[in-house]
Structure formats: structure tokens, C-alpha cells
Amino acid sequence: MYIPADRAAWRARTDGNEPDVWRWHQVLRFQRDGAEGLPALAQGQKGLALVGFASDEGVVRNLGRVGAAEGPQALRQFCAGMPVHFDAERHLLADLGTIACHNQDLDQAHAELGLQLAAAQAKGYFTLVFGGGHEVTYGQWLGLRPGLRAGQGVGIVNFDAHYDLRDLADGQHHSGNSFTAIAQDCQADGRAFAYAALGIQRTGNTRRLFNRADELGVHTVMAEEMGGAALGQVSDELAQWLRSHNPQMLTIDMDLFSASLAPGVSAPNAIGILPGPGTMRLLRQVLACPSLRSADIAELNPRYDVDNRTARLGAAIAFEVAAACLA
């Protein structure tokens, strides 16, 4: 179900009307008709289109904590006051509205999200989805898929404690099997499937999932390698992977981070990583890829978010995405 963009979700302070004090809420375009009404980008112009995905149906199916459907509005709230560090007089930042999962029909919600993303990408916009459970990533894939050439390989980077390569039993999607579903689609399309998973925790993945990742050739970075002495080698190996696979999709699951800093998620991570310089270095490496066309921020659950810590962290990540694609 489509819900038009609403200015009420974007409330923040205003320091003035001069461009050097603008914040996101002052430059954002509000689309009441989704991607259909997005203006075409002029030559040299860039655009970032935001879409909410208000769903935790996949989390429910995966026995997680309910509440991720409220994530898009929380992310909007804390992105509203972000300072504008891009040329907002030339480049465009737009909110296309929200796709909500209605009557537990996740397949329909995925399809509707895919249509919005595909239409925005066809007009040249980078798309960023505010989730929602991690089932959002399959909808992101449905948006990317129509724009790929026949036989073109797919590259995906996932910052996450989990592989999300669980079985796709009876074709039922949930928050733990998006990458299984995408891999199966790629096989059906005759496409190479390249997947990099950064931040993987042994406590969050069974031996079968590690074996499946090996079978699929997943580029794995363990959580303990995301900082410290190993970071240089990890960064070099990631750079090589990015050059080889030209990824088009990025997803960031907020349960990557320590529960002390990101308590508001569907599956809290007791020994998650810290969002320090090492993590940001790797994220910026991915965001610098010219092939990248879309991203999502998944699993924010405001019902459990102490002091809005997780929402603030998610908004900071959204800021990084905007800084990269609107530079």
C-alpha cells in the first residue's frame, strides 16, 4: 500500500534561509505521487530519492521483535535536521513516500517497492530505502532487477551480523532469507551473484549458513576484523572485491552494531561492532563505487530504542549515503 510523502515527519530546527545553514527538511521535495512525479535530472545533476518500507512482516515470520515497521518515520525524524553539505540548488533530495505491508501481503509490498525504486532509478536517481525489517532488501532487488542488462552480474554488499541465507521454504520470504531469494533469481536469470557480507558473527549464524556462504563464494568479513590491526588488510581485500564485481546494491542492517549503541533493533547484538573509524572507512569505500545505484537501512525498531540511539545512528548513515551520491 502506497502512502504519500508527508512533511509532518520532517520537523527540525531552522537556522536561517541562507544555503550555508540549510538542513535537509528545508530542501527536501515531497512527492505525493511517488516516483511518477519526480522531475527528470538535467545533465550533470544528481538526485537521491528516499522511500520508506513500513514492514516487519518478515521479522514476524522470522520470530523477531515486532516494531520495525515504525522505522521509516523514526529515520525521517532524525534525518530532518541533518545539515546540507551538498549543492542543494543543483542536486535534488526527494521523499517519495512509503510502501506499507498491508494484510501481511509481503509479496505485494515487495512488488510495490520495486516499482517505485525502478522508476526512480530509470530517471537517474540513487535510491535509499528506510526500512523496515531486512526483508526490505528483496524489494530493493526487485527495483534494481529491471534496469540490469541481460546476463549482467549482480553485486551486493551487506553490513550485517547475519548472512540472511536461510532456506526459502515454500517460497515464503522473511527477514532472514533475502539473499537466498536473490541468489535464486540470479540463477534463473543466468546472472552471476556476487555477495560481500561484512560484520558476520559466529553467534548469529549456523554452520549450515557458513557452508552455504562458502558454496556461493560470499566474501566474508568477520565482526572482529572490522577494526584494529586487521583493518588494513580487510580494506585492501574489499577494494579488490569491489573492483572485480562493481556492486549495485548496499544494505546496512542496524543489528550489526553493539546493543549498547543500537538497542532499537529486531535482534539485539550483545557483542556487535562499534560504529567507529574502521567501520566508516569500509562503508565509505563501498559508497565510493560508481556502480552503486541503491541502498537500504534495515531493522531499526523504535519501540526498543533507548534515547533514540539507533535512529540517530541510522540517520548518520543516511547522511553518509547522501554525502557520497550527491557529492
C-alpha positions in Angstrom: 0.0 0.0 0.0 1.4 3.4 -1.0 1.4 6.3 1.5 2.3 9.7 0.0 5.2 11.7 1.5 4.2 13.8 4.5 6.0 17.0 5.6 4.9 16.3 9.2 7.6 13.6 9.5 10.3 16.1 8.7 10.4 18.6 11.6 13.6 20.2 12.8 15.2 23.5 13.7 15.7 26.2 11.1 18.8 28.4 11.5 18.0 30.6 8.6 17.2 30.7 4.9 20.8 31.0 3.5 22.2 27.9 1.8 25.1 27.6 4.2 22.7 26.9 7.1 20.2 24.7 5.3 19.1 21.4 6.8 17.5 18.5 5.0 13.9 19.4 5.8 14.4 22.8 4.1 15.5 21.4 0.7 13.5 18.2 0.5 11.0 17.6 -2.2 7.8 15.9 -1.1 6.3 13.6 -3.7 2.6 12.9 -3.3 2.6 10.7 -6.4 5.8 8.7 -5.7 8.5 8.3 -8.4 5.9 9.1 -11.2 6.2 12.8 -10.4 10.0 13.0 -10.0 11.5 15.6 -12.4 14.0 14.4 -14.9 17.6 15.2 -13.9 19.5 17.6 -16.1 22.9 16.7 -17.4 25.4 16.8 -14.5 22.6 16.9 -12.0 22.3 14.3 -9.2 19.4 13.1 -7.2 18.7 11.0 -4.1 15.2 9.5 -3.7 14.1 8.3 -0.3 11.4 5.6 0.1 10.0 4.2 3.3 9.2 0.5 3.7 6.9 0.1 6.7 7.1 -3.6 7.1 8.0 -6.1 9.8 6.1 -9.0 8.4 9.4 -10.6 7.5 10.6 -10.1 11.1 7.4 -11.7 12.5 7.9 -14.7 10.2 11.5 -14.9 11.4 10.4 -14.7 15.1 12.0 -11.3 15.7 10.7 -8.4 17.8 7.8 -6.5 16.2 8.2 -2.8 15.6 10.5 -2.3 12.6 7.5 -1.1 10.5 7.9 2.2 12.5 11.5 2.6 11.4 11.0 4.8 8.3 9.3 7.6 10.3 12.0 7.5 13.0 14.7 7.8 10.4 12.9 10.7 8.8 12.6 12.4 12.1 16.4 12.3 12.8 17.4 13.0 9.2 15.3 16.1 9.1 17.9 18.2 11.0 20.9 16.9 9.1 23.0 19.7 7.6 23.1 20.1 3.9 26.6 19.5 2.7 25.8 19.2 -1.0 24.8 21.6 -3.6 21.0 21.7 -3.0 20.4 24.4 -5.5 21.5 22.0 -8.2 21.1 18.4 -6.8 17.8 17.0 -5.7 16.7 15.3 -2.5 13.2 13.8 -2.6 10.9 11.8 -0.3 8.8 9.5 -2.5 6.6 8.3 0.4 6.2 4.9 2.0 5.2 1.4 0.9 3.4 -0.3 3.8 2.9 -4.0 4.1 -0.9 -4.4 4.2 -2.8 -7.5 5.4 0.5 -9.4 5.8 0.9 -9.4 2.0 4.7 -9.1 1.8 4.9 -10.2 -1.8 2.7 -7.3 -2.8 4.7 -4.8 -0.7 7.9 -6.1 -2.2 6.4 -5.6 -5.7 5.2 -2.1 -5.0 8.6 -1.1 -3.5 10.3 -2.5 -6.6 8.2 -0.4 -8.9 8.9 2.8 -7.0 12.7 2.1 -7.0 12.9 1.0 -10.6 11.0 4.2 -11.7 13.3 6.5 -9.7 16.5 4.7 -10.9 15.3 4.9 -14.5 15.2 8.7 -14.1 18.8 8.6 -12.8 18.2 8.9 -9.1 20.2 7.0 -6.4 17.6 5.3 -4.2 17.7 4.9 -0.4 15.1 2.8 1.4 14.3 3.4 5.0 13.2 0.0 6.5 11.5 -1.9 7.9 12.8 -5.4 8.5 15.6 -6.9 6.5 13.0 -8.3 4.1 13.3 -4.8 2.6 16.4 -5.9 0.7 14.4 -8.3 -1.6 12.2 -5.3 -2.5 15.3 -3.3 -3.2 16.5 -6.1 -5.5 13.1 -6.0 -7.4 13.8 -2.3 -8.0 17.3 -2.9 -9.4 16.5 -6.0 -11.5 14.6 -4.3 -14.4 17.4 -2.0 -15.1 20.1 -4.7 -15.5 21.2 -5.8 -18.9 20.6 -9.4 -19.9 23.2 -11.6 -18.2 24.7 -8.8 -16.3 26.2 -9.9 -12.9 24.8 -8.6 -9.6 27.0 -7.3 -6.8 25.6 -6.8 -3.3 27.3 -5.5 -0.1 25.7 -6.3 3.3 26.8 -4.8 6.6 25.3 -7.3 9.0 25.8 -9.7 11.8 23.9 -12.3 9.8 24.3 -13.8 6.3 20.5 -13.9 5.8 20.9 -17.0 3.7 18.3 -19.1 5.4 16.1 -21.5 3.4 13.3 -20.1 1.2 10.8 -22.7 2.4 7.7 -22.8 0.2 8.8 -19.6 -1.4 8.0 -17.6 1.8 10.1 -14.5 2.2 11.2 -13.3 5.6 13.9 -11.1 7.1 16.5 -14.0 7.2 16.4 -15.2 3.6 16.6 -12.2 1.2 20.0 -13.2 -0.2 18.9 -16.8 -0.8 16.0 -15.4 -2.8 18.2 -13.0 -4.8 20.7 -15.8 -5.5 17.9 -18.0 -6.8 16.6 -15.2 -9.0 20.1 -14.6 -10.4 20.4 -18.3 -11.2 17.1 -18.2 -13.0 18.2 -15.1 -14.9 21.6 -16.5 -15.8 23.4 -13.9 -13.8 26.5 -14.1 -11.7 25.7 -13.5 -8.0 28.4 -11.7 -6.0 27.8 -11.1 -2.3 30.0 -9.5 0.3 28.9 -9.8 4.0 30.7 -7.5 6.4 30.4 -7.9 10.2 29.4 -11.5 10.4 29.1 -13.0 13.9 29.6 -16.7 14.7 27.0 -16.5 17.3 24.4 -15.3 14.8 24.9 -17.9 12.0 24.7 -21.7 12.0 27.3 -24.0 10.4 24.9 -24.5 7.5 24.9 -20.8 6.8 28.7 -20.6 6.8 28.7 -23.6 4.4 26.1 -22.0 2.1 28.2 -18.8 2.1 31.2 -20.8 1.0 29.2 -22.5 -1.7 28.0 -19.2 -3.1 31.5 -17.7 -2.9 30.5 -15.0 -0.4 33.2 -12.5 0.5 33.0 -12.7 4.3 34.5 -10.2 6.8 34.0 -11.3 10.4 33.0 -8.8 13.0 36.3 -9.0 14.8 38.1 -7.9 11.6 36.2 -4.7 11.3 38.8 -2.7 13.3 42.2 -2.9 14.8 45.3 -4.4 13.2 43.3 -6.4 10.6 41.5 -3.4 9.2 44.2 -2.5 6.6 44.2 -6.0 5.0 40.4 -6.1 5.2 40.2 -2.8 3.4 42.6 -3.9 0.7 40.7 -7.1 0.1 37.4 -5.3 0.0 38.8 -2.8 -2.6 39.8 -5.7 -4.8 36.4 -7.3 -4.5 34.7 -4.0 -5.3 36.8 -3.5 -8.4 36.1 -7.1 -9.5 32.3 -7.1 -9.0 31.1 -3.5 -9.4 28.3 -3.7 -6.8 25.0 -2.1 -7.5 23.3 -2.7 -4.1 24.2 -1.9 -0.5 22.3 -2.8 2.7 23.0 -1.9 6.3 21.3 -3.9 9.0 21.4 -2.0 12.2 21.9 -5.1 14.3 25.4 -5.0 13.0 26.2 -2.7 15.9 26.5 -3.3 19.6 23.3 -3.3 21.5 24.7 -0.6 23.8 24.7 1.8 20.9 21.9 0.3 18.8 19.4 -1.2 21.2 16.4 -0.5 18.9 16.7 -3.4 16.5 14.7 -6.6 15.9 17.6 -8.8 17.1 19.9 -7.0 19.6 23.6 -7.8 19.2 25.3 -8.4 22.5 28.8 -8.3 21.0 28.2 -6.1 18.0 30.7 -3.8 16.5 31.2 -0.1 17.3 30.4 2.5 14.6 34.0 3.9 14.7 36.5 5.0 12.1 37.1 1.4 10.9 33.5 0.7 10.1 33.1 4.1 8.5 36.2 3.6 6.4 34.7 0.4 4.9 31.3 1.9 4.4 32.8 4.9 2.6 34.8 2.5 0.3 31.6 0.9 -0.8 29.7 4.2 -1.2 32.5 5.5 -3.4 31.8 2.8 -6.0 30.4 4.5 -9.2 28.4 1.3 -10.0 26.3 1.6 -6.8 22.7 2.6 -7.5 20.7 1.8 -4.4 20.9 1.2 -0.6 18.7 0.4 2.3 18.9 0.8 6.1 17.1 -2.1 7.8 15.9 -3.4 11.2 15.5 -0.1 13.1 12.9 -0.9 15.7 11.9 2.4 17.5 9.8 0.6 20.2 13.1 -0.6 21.8 15.3 2.4 21.0 16.7 3.8 24.2 17.2 7.6 23.8 16.7 7.2 20.1 20.3 5.9 19.8 19.6 3.6 16.9 17.6 6.1 15.0 20.3 8.7 15.4 22.9 6.2 14.2 20.8 5.3 11.2 20.4 8.9 10.3 24.1 9.4 10.4 24.5 6.5 8.0 21.9 8.1 5.7 24.0 11.3 5.9 27.0 9.3 4.6 24.9 7.9 1.7 23.8 11.4 0.7 27.3 12.8 1.1 28.6 10.1 -1.4 25.9 10.2 -4.0 25.2 13.9 -4.1 28.9 15.0 -4.0 
